[in-house]
Amino acid sequence: MPSGLNDPNANPCIRNCCLDQQDICLGCFRHLDEILAWRAMSDMERQACFVRMAQRKAESQARRNGLK
């Protein structure tokens, strides 16, 4: 996942789109609502989204590793 904190305009999509039961993309870890709103988000909103994505990715990896 690209670092959106350095370039908030960078699209985090990695072309591995698949939504889980909570509508979170398993490729970029954005919620479906965030994906749909991405183009209209401000730089600040995108930066906040990148933070949430990183948190979701860490939580997903922890679950896979049996830590949660």
Backbone bond lengths (Angstrom), bond angles and torsions (degrees), N, CA, C in turn:
res aa  C-N    CA-C-N  psi(-1)  N-CA   C-N-CA  omega(-1)  CA-C   N-CA-C  phi
1 M - - - 1.443 - - 1.518 108.27 -
2 P 1.336 117.63 129.87 1.449 120.13 179.33 1.516 111.35 -65.32
3 S 1.296 115.64 156.15 1.462 119.72 177.69 1.516 109.51 -84.11
4 G 1.298 116.62 101.02 1.446 121.52 -179.88 1.507 112.61 -72.16
5 L 1.323 116.94 -14.80 1.447 119.21 178.28 1.515 110.05 -68.69
6 N 1.331 117.78 -27.14 1.457 121.65 176.78 1.515 112.01 -85.28
7 D 1.307 117.44 -35.33 1.459 122.54 179.50 1.518 109.32 -139.47
8 P 1.335 116.63 90.89 1.465 119.63 -176.49 1.519 113.41 -65.45
9 N 1.334 118.11 -13.92 1.457 120.37 178.62 1.516 112.65 -85.91
10 A 1.324 116.87 -11.22 1.458 120.49 179.33 1.523 109.59 -66.03
11 N 1.319 115.43 130.37 1.458 119.32 177.79 1.524 108.11 -79.80
12 P 1.322 117.92 126.37 1.462 121.17 -176.51 1.523 114.89 -78.48
13 C 1.313 117.76 -1.30 1.457 120.40 -178.18 1.519 110.10 -62.18
14 I 1.346 116.05 131.81 1.468 120.82 177.34 1.524 110.91 -113.30
15 R 1.321 116.62 15.33 1.466 123.35 177.95 1.521 112.59 59.46
16 N 1.338 115.26 36.76 1.464 121.76 175.61 1.531 106.48 -128.18
17 C 1.320 115.72 56.10 1.456 122.18 -170.13 1.526 112.15 -80.60
18 C 1.308 114.84 120.97 1.457 122.54 175.34 1.522 106.28 -160.52
19 L 1.319 117.29 121.80 1.459 120.72 -177.50 1.522 110.85 -90.84
20 D 1.344 115.65 141.22 1.463 119.94 174.48 1.523 109.42 -87.42
21 Q 1.324 117.50 -169.90 1.467 122.19 -177.05 1.528 112.48 -66.72
22 Q 1.322 118.07 -20.45 1.470 121.94 179.11 1.527 111.41 -98.59
23 D 1.316 118.38 13.28 1.465 124.54 -178.11 1.525 112.70 62.48
24 I 1.335 116.35 35.79 1.454 122.27 174.69 1.523 107.59 -102.62
25 C 1.331 116.67 129.99 1.457 120.68 178.53 1.518 109.31 -70.93
26 L 1.320 116.77 130.23 1.453 121.66 -179.67 1.530 112.37 -78.38
27 G 1.317 117.45 -6.24 1.461 121.63 176.98 1.515 111.99 -91.47
28 C 1.343 116.60 -53.36 1.468 120.16 -175.20 1.526 113.47 -109.52
29 F 1.317 117.21 -10.35 1.468 124.09 178.41 1.526 113.58 69.14
30 R 1.340 116.50 23.79 1.467 119.54 171.31 1.520 108.69 -89.15
31 H 1.333 115.55 149.34 1.464 121.54 172.35 1.526 106.95 -75.63
32 L 1.304 116.81 152.24 1.461 121.21 -179.82 1.529 111.38 -52.13
33 D 1.325 117.66 -42.10 1.461 120.64 178.91 1.528 111.71 -61.37
34 E 1.336 116.75 -36.32 1.469 120.63 178.62 1.525 110.98 -69.60
35 I 1.326 116.26 -37.39 1.464 120.54 177.91 1.521 109.91 -62.78
36 L 1.325 115.62 -46.35 1.463 120.11 -177.90 1.524 112.56 -67.57
37 A 1.326 117.06 -31.72 1.467 121.13 -176.40 1.527 113.20 -92.12
38 W 1.319 118.40 -5.42 1.459 122.37 -170.20 1.530 113.18 -50.22
39 R 1.308 118.59 -48.32 1.467 121.93 -175.34 1.527 112.23 -64.09
40 A 1.324 117.23 -28.00 1.463 120.73 -177.82 1.522 113.06 -92.75
41 M 1.341 117.64 -6.94 1.461 120.84 -177.47 1.534 111.36 -71.26
42 S 1.313 114.89 146.86 1.461 120.31 172.12 1.526 108.81 -76.86
43 D 1.323 116.93 168.14 1.463 120.51 177.21 1.524 110.95 -57.91
44 M 1.321 116.86 -40.10 1.466 120.99 -179.30 1.530 110.59 -65.58
45 E 1.322 116.83 -41.50 1.464 120.63 178.27 1.528 110.88 -65.04
46 R 1.328 116.76 -38.34 1.463 120.17 178.52 1.521 110.85 -67.23
47 Q 1.314 117.22 -40.91 1.461 119.88 177.51 1.523 110.71 -61.03
48 A 1.330 116.93 -42.21 1.465 121.09 177.65 1.534 109.96 -63.95
49 C 1.312 116.49 -36.88 1.465 121.08 178.33 1.528 109.90 -64.75
50 F 1.332 117.77 -42.84 1.463 120.85 178.00 1.526 111.20 -60.23
51 V 1.322 117.29 -36.39 1.470 120.66 177.69 1.525 109.84 -65.40
52 R 1.333 117.18 -45.84 1.469 120.97 178.44 1.524 110.85 -62.51
53 M 1.333 116.58 -39.55 1.461 120.48 179.30 1.531 110.61 -61.98
54 A 1.325 116.69 -43.37 1.468 120.64 179.41 1.524 110.55 -63.46
55 Q 1.332 116.98 -39.13 1.465 120.65 177.99 1.529 110.34 -64.26
56 R 1.314 116.50 -44.41 1.467 120.57 179.93 1.524 111.01 -63.88
57 K 1.335 116.31 -40.78 1.457 119.93 179.38 1.530 110.28 -63.02
58 A 1.329 116.99 -44.86 1.467 121.20 179.53 1.524 110.68 -62.13
59 E 1.332 117.19 -42.06 1.461 121.08 178.79 1.530 110.84 -64.69
60 S 1.321 116.44 -39.97 1.460 120.71 179.60 1.532 110.24 -64.93
61 Q 1.316 117.05 -43.63 1.465 120.52 179.14 1.526 110.74 -65.60
62 A 1.325 117.07 -38.19 1.471 120.66 178.77 1.529 110.09 -64.40
63 R 1.335 117.78 -41.70 1.463 121.21 177.28 1.521 110.84 -61.97
64 R 1.339 116.55 -43.39 1.466 120.04 179.39 1.520 112.48 -64.75
65 N 1.316 115.65 -31.04 1.468 120.39 179.79 1.521 112.42 -89.41
66 G 1.336 116.74 4.48 1.460 121.50 177.49 1.510 113.88 73.91
67 L 1.325 117.81 22.82 1.466 121.05 -179.21 1.518 112.58 -93.50
68 K 1.307 118.37 -9.68 1.466 121.95 178.45 1.488 110.66 -130.18
